[in-house]
Each structure stands twice: as C-alpha cells, then as structure tokens.
C-alpha cells in the first residue's frame, strides 16, 4: 500500500531516489576532486536543505536534527580531543600486536 495517490507521484519519487542515492555520490566525489571548498559548500547546502524540509514538516524534528548535527560535528570531536589528554598507554593482552624482528632459522626437514 503506497501513500502516493497516483502513478505520476510514484514515478517522481523513484526518479528523485535515483538522483539522490545512485547519482549523488558520484557527483559529490567529482566536486570534491575539483575543489575542496566547493565540496564543503555542497555539503552545507545539503544539510541546510534537509533542515528546511525537516522544519517544514515538523519543528520538533527540525530542532532534533539541528542538535544531532551540532553534536556530531562539534561536541563529539571536541570531547574526544579533550579526553585524549588523559589516555594512558596500557600494555596488555587486549592491545594491538607490535611486530618484532626475529631471525628465521633453517630447520632440518
């Protein structure tokens, strides 16, 4: 059961989905290869358009979207940078392996 009232709406929705999910990543990759500042501008424009649509649908979801974006882009990285100062180097069996050089001896067959 579709929420679209006509086959035209379904075709428009499918066309938009193909543009966003299939062609969008290729366009973003090309924009990033051409210019980093253009890539940042496209990313900001994408977030702002998503915010505008979300605020138009529901203001509470829009505020939640703003908070999620702020936490992901500002609060979490700053928190990780802050707690990095308190990191201790602990050597235990759970740490990553450190490769060592050993001489390989020829063993009789």
N, CA, C and O atoms as CSV, one atom per row, in Angstrom:
chain,resi,resn,atom,element,x,y,z
A,1,UNK,N,N,0.848,-1.169,0.000
A,1,UNK,CA,C,0.000,0.000,0.000
A,1,UNK,C,C,0.894,1.233,0.000
A,1,UNK,O,O,1.652,1.474,0.939
A,2,UNK,N,N,0.787,1.992,-1.060
A,2,UNK,CA,C,1.614,3.175,-1.219
A,2,UNK,C,C,0.866,4.402,-0.718
A,2,UNK,O,O,-0.361,4.465,-0.789
A,3,UNK,N,N,1.616,5.375,-0.211
A,3,UNK,CA,C,0.988,6.625,0.203
A,3,UNK,C,C,0.838,7.581,-0.965
A,3,UNK,O,O,0.132,8.584,-0.862
A,4,UNK,N,N,1.497,7.276,-2.075
A,4,UNK,CA,C,1.366,8.116,-3.259
A,4,UNK,C,C,-0.014,7.889,-3.874
A,4,UNK,O,O,-0.486,6.756,-3.969
A,5,UNK,N,N,-0.650,8.980,-4.287
A,5,UNK,CA,C,-2.024,8.869,-4.778
A,5,UNK,C,C,-2.107,8.542,-6.264
A,5,UNK,O,O,-3.166,8.143,-6.748
A,6,UNK,N,N,-1.011,8.704,-6.992
A,6,UNK,CA,C,-1.067,8.392,-8.424
A,6,UNK,C,C,0.254,7.790,-8.877
A,6,UNK,O,O,1.257,7.848,-8.165
A,7,UNK,N,N,0.239,7.218,-10.062
A,7,UNK,CA,C,1.467,6.635,-10.597
A,7,UNK,C,C,2.481,7.711,-10.964
A,7,UNK,O,O,3.681,7.438,-10.991
A,8,UNK,N,N,2.026,8.924,-11.245
A,8,UNK,CA,C,2.945,10.030,-11.520
A,8,UNK,C,C,3.764,10.375,-10.279
A,8,UNK,O,O,4.967,10.621,-10.366
A,9,UNK,N,N,3.103,10.391,-9.131
A,9,UNK,CA,C,3.824,10.668,-7.887
A,9,UNK,C,C,4.843,9.572,-7.583
A,9,UNK,O,O,5.938,9.857,-7.099
A,10,UNK,N,N,4.489,8.344,-7.862
A,10,UNK,CA,C,5.422,7.235,-7.651
A,10,UNK,C,C,6.626,7.381,-8.568
A,10,UNK,O,O,7.759,7.177,-8.133
A,11,UNK,N,N,6.398,7.730,-9.830
A,11,UNK,CA,C,7.494,7.910,-10.780
A,11,UNK,C,C,8.398,9.065,-10.359
A,11,UNK,O,O,9.621,8.968,-10.469
A,12,UNK,N,N,7.807,10.154,-9.880
A,12,UNK,CA,C,8.611,11.283,-9.398
A,12,UNK,C,C,9.432,10.896,-8.178
A,12,UNK,O,O,10.593,11.290,-8.065
A,13,UNK,N,N,8.848,10.134,-7.268
A,13,UNK,CA,C,9.568,9.694,-6.078
A,13,UNK,C,C,10.721,8.769,-6.448
A,13,UNK,O,O,11.814,8.882,-5.894
A,14,UNK,N,N,10.482,7.861,-7.376
A,14,UNK,CA,C,11.544,6.941,-7.815
A,14,UNK,C,C,12.653,7.692,-8.548
A,14,UNK,O,O,13.830,7.378,-8.378
A,15,UNK,N,N,12.291,8.664,-9.347
A,15,UNK,CA,C,13.300,9.473,-10.034
A,15,UNK,C,C,14.155,10.262,-9.062
A,15,UNK,O,O,15.373,10.346,-9.223
A,16,UNK,N,N,13.520,10.840,-8.055
A,16,UNK,CA,C,14.274,11.582,-7.039
A,16,UNK,C,C,15.179,10.649,-6.246
A,16,UNK,O,O,16.306,11.014,-5.911
A,17,UNK,N,N,14.696,9.452,-5.947
A,17,UNK,CA,C,15.518,8.494,-5.205
A,17,UNK,C,C,16.738,8.082,-6.011
A,17,UNK,O,O,17.831,7.960,-5.458
A,18,UNK,N,N,16.568,7.866,-7.305
A,18,UNK,CA,C,17.711,7.509,-8.152
A,18,UNK,C,C,18.715,8.651,-8.191
A,18,UNK,O,O,19.920,8.418,-8.107
A,19,UNK,N,N,18.236,9.868,-8.315
A,19,UNK,CA,C,19.137,11.017,-8.353
A,19,UNK,C,C,19.915,11.156,-7.055
A,19,UNK,O,O,21.121,11.400,-7.077
A,20,UNK,N,N,19.247,11.004,-5.941
A,20,UNK,CA,C,19.906,11.222,-4.654
A,20,UNK,C,C,20.822,10.069,-4.279
A,20,UNK,O,O,21.962,10.300,-3.876
A,21,UNK,N,N,20.355,8.843,-4.401
A,21,UNK,CA,C,21.099,7.706,-3.868
A,21,UNK,C,C,22.029,7.037,-4.877
A,21,UNK,O,O,23.013,6.418,-4.474
A,22,UNK,N,N,21.748,7.143,-6.170
A,22,UNK,CA,C,22.616,6.500,-7.160
A,22,UNK,C,C,23.572,7.498,-7.808
A,22,UNK,O,O,24.757,7.206,-7.965
A,23,UNK,N,N,23.074,8.657,-8.179
A,23,UNK,CA,C,23.909,9.630,-8.868
A,23,UNK,C,C,24.567,10.629,-7.924
A,23,UNK,O,O,25.613,11.188,-8.253
A,24,UNK,N,N,23.982,10.858,-6.779
A,24,UNK,CA,C,24.510,11.836,-5.833
A,24,UNK,C,C,25.937,11.574,-5.380
A,24,UNK,O,O,26.756,12.492,-5.424
A,25,UNK,N,N,26.274,10.364,-4.948
A,25,UNK,CA,C,27.655,10.113,-4.505
A,25,UNK,C,C,28.689,10.347,-5.604
A,25,UNK,O,O,29.794,10.808,-5.318
A,26,UNK,N,N,28.353,10.039,-6.849
A,26,UNK,CA,C,29.299,10.284,-7.944
A,26,UNK,C,C,29.524,11.775,-8.147
A,26,UNK,O,O,30.652,12.215,-8.370
A,27,UNK,N,N,28.454,12.545,-8.069
A,27,UNK,CA,C,28.582,13.993,-8.216
A,27,UNK,C,C,29.393,14.564,-7.058
A,27,UNK,O,O,30.273,15.397,-7.278
A,28,UNK,N,N,29.111,14.129,-5.822
A,28,UNK,CA,C,29.865,14.619,-4.674
A,28,UNK,C,C,31.347,14.293,-4.803
A,28,UNK,O,O,32.193,15.118,-4.455
A,29,UNK,N,N,31.674,13.097,-5.301
A,29,UNK,CA,C,33.076,12.705,-5.470
A,29,UNK,C,C,33.760,13.615,-6.484
A,29,UNK,O,O,34.888,14.056,-6.263
A,30,UNK,N,N,33.087,13.894,-7.587
A,30,UNK,CA,C,33.682,14.757,-8.604
A,30,UNK,C,C,33.859,16.188,-8.094
A,30,UNK,O,O,34.862,16.839,-8.386
A,31,UNK,N,N,32.889,16.666,-7.341
A,31,UNK,CA,C,33.004,18.012,-6.774
A,31,UNK,C,C,34.177,18.067,-5.809
A,31,UNK,O,O,34.915,19.052,-5.801
A,32,UNK,N,N,34.366,17.041,-4.999
A,32,UNK,CA,C,35.482,17.017,-4.055
A,32,UNK,C,C,36.817,16.964,-4.779
A,32,UNK,O,O,37.785,17.580,-4.334
A,33,UNK,N,N,36.885,16.232,-5.896
A,33,UNK,CA,C,38.132,16.176,-6.660
A,33,UNK,C,C,38.467,17.530,-7.281
A,33,UNK,O,O,39.638,17.894,-7.386
A,34,UNK,N,N,37.441,18.273,-7.691
A,34,UNK,CA,C,37.674,19.562,-8.345
A,34,UNK,C,C,38.053,20.632,-7.327
A,34,UNK,O,O,39.023,21.361,-7.530
A,35,UNK,N,N,37.294,20.733,-6.230
A,35,UNK,CA,C,37.535,21.812,-5.269
A,35,UNK,C,C,37.043,21.398,-3.889
A,35,UNK,O,O,35.896,20.982,-3.723
A,36,UNK,N,N,37.915,21.515,-2.915
A,36,UNK,CA,C,37.537,21.184,-1.539
A,36,UNK,C,C,36.527,22.192,-0.982
A,36,UNK,O,O,35.603,21.817,-0.260
A,37,UNK,N,N,36.705,23.461,-1.318
A,37,UNK,CA,C,35.769,24.469,-0.818
A,37,UNK,C,C,34.383,24.292,-1.454
A,37,UNK,O,O,33.366,24.521,-0.798
A,38,UNK,N,N,34.344,23.890,-2.717
A,38,UNK,CA,C,33.048,23.615,-3.348
A,38,UNK,C,C,32.387,22.408,-2.698
A,38,UNK,O,O,31.167,22.378,-2.536
A,39,UNK,N,N,33.186,21.414,-2.325
A,39,UNK,CA,C,32.642,20.233,-1.645
A,39,UNK,C,C,32.030,20.628,-0.299
A,39,UNK,O,O,30.951,20.155,0.056
A,40,UNK,N,N,32.716,21.488,0.444
A,40,UNK,CA,C,32.177,21.960,1.725
A,40,UNK,C,C,30.891,22.745,1.497
A,40,UNK,O,O,29.932,22.600,2.255
A,41,UNK,N,N,30.866,23.575,0.458
A,41,UNK,CA,C,29.659,24.353,0.162
A,41,UNK,C,C,28.488,23.446,-0.209
A,41,UNK,O,O,27.356,23.693,0.207
A,42,UNK,N,N,28.756,22.395,-0.990
A,42,UNK,CA,C,27.692,21.460,-1.355
A,42,UNK,C,C,27.198,20.712,-0.118
A,42,UNK,O,O,25.995,20.495,0.032
A,43,UNK,N,N,28.107,20.318,0.763
A,43,UNK,CA,C,27.708,19.624,1.988
A,43,UNK,C,C,26.846,20.520,2.872
A,43,UNK,O,O,25.833,20.079,3.414
A,44,UNK,N,N,27.254,21.774,3.014
A,44,UNK,CA,C,26.466,22.714,3.826
A,44,UNK,C,C,25.103,22.956,3.183
A,44,UNK,O,O,24.092,23.013,3.883
A,45,UNK,N,N,25.064,23.097,1.871
A,45,UNK,CA,C,23.780,23.298,1.184
A,45,UNK,C,C,22.872,22.085,1.353
A,45,UNK,O,O,21.660,22.233,1.509
A,46,UNK,N,N,23.451,20.893,1.323
A,46,UNK,CA,C,22.650,19.675,1.511
A,46,UNK,C,C,22.052,19.629,2.910
A,46,UNK,O,O,20.873,19.318,3.077
A,47,UNK,N,N,22.873,19.940,3.918
A,47,UNK,CA,C,22.384,19.930,5.300
A,47,UNK,C,C,21.320,21.010,5.493
A,47,UNK,O,O,20.311,20.776,6.158
A,48,UNK,N,N,21.541,22.177,4.921
A,48,UNK,CA,C,20.563,23.262,5.083
A,48,UNK,C,C,19.238,22.932,4.388
A,48,UNK,O,O,18.169,23.247,4.911
A,49,UNK,N,N,19.303,22.310,3.227
A,49,UNK,CA,C,18.047,21.940,2.554
A,49,UNK,C,C,17.328,20.839,3.330
A,49,UNK,O,O,16.102,20.857,3.434
A,50,UNK,N,N,18.078,19.883,3.872
A,50,UNK,CA,C,17.445,18.845,4.704
A,50,UNK,C,C,16.825,19.477,5.949
A,50,UNK,O,O,15.744,19.073,6.378
A,51,UNK,N,N,17.502,20.462,6.525
A,51,UNK,CA,C,16.964,21.163,7.692
A,51,UNK,C,C,15.690,21.922,7.331
A,51,UNK,O,O,14.724,21.905,8.094
A,52,UNK,N,N,15.678,22.583,6.183
A,52,UNK,CA,C,14.491,23.333,5.772
A,52,UNK,C,C,13.297,22.403,5.574
A,52,UNK,O,O,12.181,22.714,5.991
A,53,UNK,N,N,13.539,21.270,4.940
A,53,UNK,CA,C,12.440,20.313,4.729
A,53,UNK,C,C,11.962,19.755,6.063
A,53,UNK,O,O,10.760,19.621,6.292
A,54,UNK,N,N,12.909,19.429,6.943
A,54,UNK,CA,C,12.536,18.870,8.250
A,54,UNK,C,C,11.773,19.889,9.085
A,54,UNK,O,O,10.785,19.540,9.732
A,55,UNK,N,N,12.216,21.139,9.079
A,55,UNK,CA,C,11.499,22.173,9.825
A,55,UNK,C,C,10.101,22.412,9.242
A,55,UNK,O,O,9.162,22.709,9.980
A,56,UNK,N,N,9.970,22.285,7.938
A,56,UNK,CA,C,8.663,22.468,7.308
A,56,UNK,C,C,7.698,21.345,7.706
A,56,UNK,O,O,6.500,21.573,7.872
A,57,UNK,N,N,8.232,20.141,7.853
A,57,UNK,CA,C,7.385,19.004,8.219
A,57,UNK,C,C,7.024,19.048,9.695
A,57,UNK,O,O,5.854,18.928,10.060
A,58,UNK,N,N,8.044,19.221,10.549
A,58,UNK,CA,C,7.807,19.194,11.990
A,58,UNK,C,C,8.914,19.982,12.666
A,58,UNK,O,O,10.093,19.699,12.450
A,59,UNK,N,N,8.556,20.969,13.481
A,59,UNK,CA,C,9.551,21.826,14.113
A,59,UNK,C,C,10.355,21.082,15.175
A,59,UNK,O,O,11.542,21.356,15.349
A,60,UNK,N,N,9.743,20.166,15.872
A,60,UNK,CA,C,10.468,19.406,16.901
A,60,UNK,C,C,11.528,18.529,16.249
A,60,UNK,O,O,12.651,18.433,16.746
A,61,UNK,N,N,11.174,17.887,15.134
A,61,UNK,CA,C,12.172,17.092,14.412
A,61,UNK,C,C,13.279,17.975,13.848
A,61,UNK,O,O,14.437,17.559,13.792
A,62,UNK,N,N,12.933,19.185,13.432
A,62,UNK,CA,C,13.943,20.125,12.946
A,62,UNK,C,C,14.944,20.505,14.023
A,62,UNK,O,O,16.149,20.550,13.778
A,63,UNK,N,N,14.437,20.775,15.210
A,63,UNK,CA,C,15.328,21.092,16.331
A,63,UNK,C,C,16.178,19.879,16.699
A,63,UNK,O,O,17.364,20.019,16.994
A,64,UNK,N,N,15.580,18.700,16.682
A,64,UNK,CA,C,16.351,17.485,16.953
A,64,UNK,C,C,17.429,17.286,15.889
A,64,UNK,O,O,18.547,16.883,16.212
A,65,UNK,N,N,17.107,17.563,14.631
A,65,UNK,CA,C,18.087,17.458,13.555
A,65,UNK,C,C,19.252,18.420,13.777
A,65,UNK,O,O,20.411,18.042,13.607
A,66,UNK,N,N,18.947,19.657,14.154
A,66,UNK,CA,C,19.997,20.642,14.437
A,66,UNK,C,C,20.892,20.152,15.572
A,66,UNK,O,O,22.117,20.242,15.487
A,67,UNK,N,N,20.278,19.635,16.631
A,67,UNK,CA,C,21.072,19.148,17.766
A,67,UNK,C,C,21.962,17.966,17.381
A,67,UNK,O,O,23.117,17.894,17.800
A,68,UNK,N,N,21.430,17.050,16.592
A,68,UNK,CA,C,22.230,15.900,16.161
A,68,UNK,C,C,23.415,16.362,15.315
A,68,UNK,O,O,24.536,15.890,15.510
A,69,UNK,N,N,23.178,17.275,14.385
A,69,UNK,CA,C,24.258,17.787,13.539
A,69,UNK,C,C,25.304,18.501,14.389
A,69,UNK,O,O,26.502,18.311,14.175
A,70,UNK,N,N,24.876,19.317,15.344
A,70,UNK,CA,C,25.834,20.017,16.205
A,70,UNK,C,C,26.650,19.048,17.054
A,70,UNK,O,O,27.857,19.227,17.218
A,71,UNK,N,N,25.998,18.031,17.589
A,71,UNK,CA,C,26.725,17.064,18.408
A,71,UNK,C,C,27.727,16.283,17.561
A,71,UNK,O,O,28.860,16.068,17.991
A,72,UNK,N,N,27.325,15.858,16.366
A,72,UNK,CA,C,28.223,15.059,15.528
A,72,UNK,C,C,29.399,15.892,15.031
A,72,UNK,O,O,30.522,15.390,14.973
A,73,UNK,N,N,29.167,17.143,14.675
A,73,UNK,CA,C,30.232,17.949,14.083
A,73,UNK,C,C,31.058,18.728,15.089
A,73,UNK,O,O,32.203,19.071,14.796
A,74,UNK,N,N,30.514,19.022,16.273
A,74,UNK,CA,C,31.256,19.843,17.228
A,74,UNK,C,C,31.509,19.157,18.571
A,74,UNK,O,O,32.654,19.036,19.005
A,75,UNK,N,N,30.456,18.719,19.213
A,75,UNK,CA,C,30.583,18.250,20.594
A,75,UNK,C,C,31.394,16.967,20.685
A,75,UNK,O,O,32.310,16.881,21.503
A,76,UNK,N,N,31.083,15.965,19.863
A,76,UNK,CA,C,31.804,14.690,19.941
A,76,UNK,C,C,33.287,14.841,19.609
A,76,UNK,O,O,34.115,14.331,20.364
A,77,UNK,N,N,33.673,15.523,18.506
A,77,UNK,CA,C,35.103,15.674,18.248
A,77,UNK,C,C,35.836,16.457,19.337
A,77,UNK,O,O,36.956,16.105,19.706
A,78,UNK,N,N,35.211,17.513,19.851
A,78,UNK,CA,C,35.864,18.266,20.931
A,78,UNK,C,C,36.000,17.428,22.193
A,78,UNK,O,O,36.997,17.537,22.907
A,79,UNK,N,N,35.011,16.597,22.471
A,79,UNK,CA,C,35.102,15.703,23.628
A,79,UNK,C,C,36.238,14.708,23.458
A,79,UNK,O,O,36.998,14.473,24.397
A,80,UNK,N,N,36.365,14.118,22.270
A,80,UNK,CA,C,37.452,13.173,22.033
A,80,UNK,C,C,38.809,13.852,22.130
A,80,UNK,O,O,39.758,13.264,22.649
A,81,UNK,N,N,38.914,15.082,21.637
A,81,UNK,CA,C,40.181,15.804,21.756
A,81,UNK,C,C,40.505,16.099,23.218
A,81,UNK,O,O,41.668,16.046,23.618
A,82,UNK,N,N,39.497,16.405,24.008
A,82,UNK,CA,C,39.714,16.693,25.421
A,82,UNK,C,C,40.158,15.445,26.185
A,82,UNK,O,O,41.109,15.501,26.964
A,83,UNK,N,N,39.475,14.321,25.966
A,83,UNK,CA,C,39.808,13.127,26.736
A,83,UNK,C,C,41.073,12.441,26.235
A,83,UNK,O,O,41.597,11.552,26.906
A,84,UNK,N,N,41.573,12.840,25.062
A,84,UNK,CA,C,42.818,12.275,24.552
A,84,UNK,C,C,43.983,12.594,25.494
A,84,UNK,O,O,44.943,11.827,25.566
A,85,UNK,N,N,43.908,13.710,26.211
A,85,UNK,CA,C,44.971,14.079,27.159
A,85,UNK,C,C,45.111,13.074,28.291
A,85,UNK,O,O,46.197,12.906,28.845
A,86,UNK,N,N,44.033,12.415,28.629
A,86,UNK,CA,C,44.036,11.505,29.767
A,86,UNK,C,C,44.289,10.058,29.372
A,86,UNK,O,O,44.190,9.155,30.203
A,87,UNK,N,N,44.613,9.841,28.114
A,87,UNK,CA,C,44.831,8.480,27.631
A,87,UNK,C,C,46.157,7.949,28.177
A,87,UNK,O,O,47.187,8.619,28.102
A,88,UNK,N,N,46.114,6.757,28.718
A,88,UNK,CA,C,47.307,6.080,29.197
A,88,UNK,C,C,47.634,4.947,28.248
A,88,UNK,O,O,46.746,4.313,27.680
A,89,UNK,N,N,48.917,4.705,28.087
A,89,UNK,CA,C,49.309,3.554,27.278
A,89,UNK,C,C,49.335,2.350,28.197
A,89,UNK,O,O,50.130,2.270,29.134
A,90,UNK,N,N,48.452,1.424,27.908
A,90,UNK,CA,C,48.339,0.223,28.714
A,90,UNK,C,C,48.749,-0.950,27.843
A,90,UNK,O,O,48.201,-1.150,26.759
A,91,UNK,N,N,49.704,-1.716,28.314
A,91,UNK,CA,C,50.125,-2.892,27.566
A,91,UNK,C,C,49.498,-4.117,28.201
A,91,UNK,O,O,49.765,-4.443,29.357
A,92,UNK,N,N,48.686,-4.768,27.451
A,92,UNK,CA,C,48.020,-5.961,27.947
A,92,UNK,C,C,47.688,-6.870,26.789
A,92,UNK,O,O,47.965,-6.534,25.638
A,93,UNK,N,N,47.100,-8.012,27.072
A,93,UNK,CA,C,46.789,-8.956,26.001
A,93,UNK,C,C,45.723,-8.448,25.039
A,93,UNK,O,O,45.562,-9.006,23.954
A,94,UNK,N,N,45.000,-7.413,25.408
A,94,UNK,CA,C,43.947,-6.884,24.555
A,94,UNK,C,C,44.469,-5.819,23.594
A,94,UNK,O,O,43.749,-5.430,22.674
A,95,UNK,N,N,45.692,-5.337,23.776
A,95,UNK,CA,C,46.238,-4.307,22.891
A,95,UNK,C,C,46.623,-4.890,21.548
A,95,UNK,O,O,46.741,-6.103,21.375
A,96,UNK,N,N,46.814,-3.991,20.610
A,96,UNK,CA,C,47.185,-4.420,19.274
A,96,UNK,C,C,48.586,-5.025,19.278
A,96,UNK,O,O,49.419,-4.697,20.122
A,97,UNK,N,N,48.820,-5.892,18.342
A,97,UNK,CA,C,50.110,-6.578,18.261
A,97,UNK,C,C,51.178,-5.611,17.761
A,97,UNK,O,O,50.925,-4.781,16.888
A,98,UNK,N,N,52.369,-5.730,18.327
A,98,UNK,CA,C,53.507,-4.934,17.900
A,98,UNK,C,C,54.472,-5.881,17.197
A,98,UNK,O,O,54.985,-6.810,17.822
A,99,UNK,N,N,54.727,-5.667,15.919
A,99,UNK,CA,C,55.611,-6.598,15.208
A,99,UNK,C,C,57.051,-6.484,15.699
A,99,UNK,O,O,57.534,-5.390,15.991
A,100,UNK,N,N,57.722,-7.613,15.785
A,100,UNK,CA,C,59.130,-7.649,16.176
A,100,UNK,C,C,59.901,-8.373,15.094
A,100,UNK,O,O,59.345,-9.176,14.346
A,101,UNK,N,N,61.200,-8.078,15.020
A,101,UNK,CA,C,62.056,-8.744,14.032
A,101,UNK,C,C,62.735,-9.923,14.698
A,101,UNK,O,O,63.332,-9.799,15.768
A,102,UNK,N,N,62.634,-11.052,14.056
A,102,UNK,CA,C,63.343,-12.241,14.521
A,102,UNK,C,C,64.081,-12.845,13.347
A,102,UNK,O,O,63.643,-12.770,12.199
A,103,UNK,N,N,65.195,-13.437,13.663
A,103,UNK,CA,C,65.917,-14.168,12.640
A,103,UNK,C,C,65.250,-15.485,12.390
A,103,UNK,O,O,64.874,-16.187,13.329
A,104,UNK,N,N,65.098,-15.826,11.143
A,104,UNK,CA,C,64.480,-17.094,10.799
A,104,UNK,C,C,65.591,-18.127,10.650
A,104,UNK,O,O,66.533,-17.937,9.881
A,105,UNK,N,N,65.469,-19.199,11.381
A,105,UNK,CA,C,66.468,-20.269,11.323
A,105,UNK,C,C,65.987,-21.361,10.393
A,105,UNK,O,O,64.795,-21.652,10.293
A,106,UNK,N,N,66.942,-21.945,9.727
A,106,UNK,CA,C,66.603,-23.074,8.861
A,106,UNK,C,C,66.488,-24.317,9.728
A,106,UNK,O,O,67.448,-24.715,10.388
A,107,UNK,N,N,65.334,-24.915,9.723
A,107,UNK,CA,C,65.120,-26.142,10.477
A,107,UNK,C,C,65.287,-27.331,9.554
A,107,UNK,O,O,64.870,-27.274,8.397
A,108,UNK,N,N,65.889,-28.408,10.037
A,108,UNK,CA,C,66.024,-29.577,9.174
A,108,UNK,C,C,64.657,-30.161,8.831
A,108,UNK,O,O,63.756,-30.203,9.668
A,109,UNK,N,N,64.524,-30.600,7.613
A,109,UNK,CA,C,63.233,-31.124,7.154
A,109,UNK,C,C,63.003,-32.536,7.598
A,109,UNK,O,O,61.962,-33.117,7.291
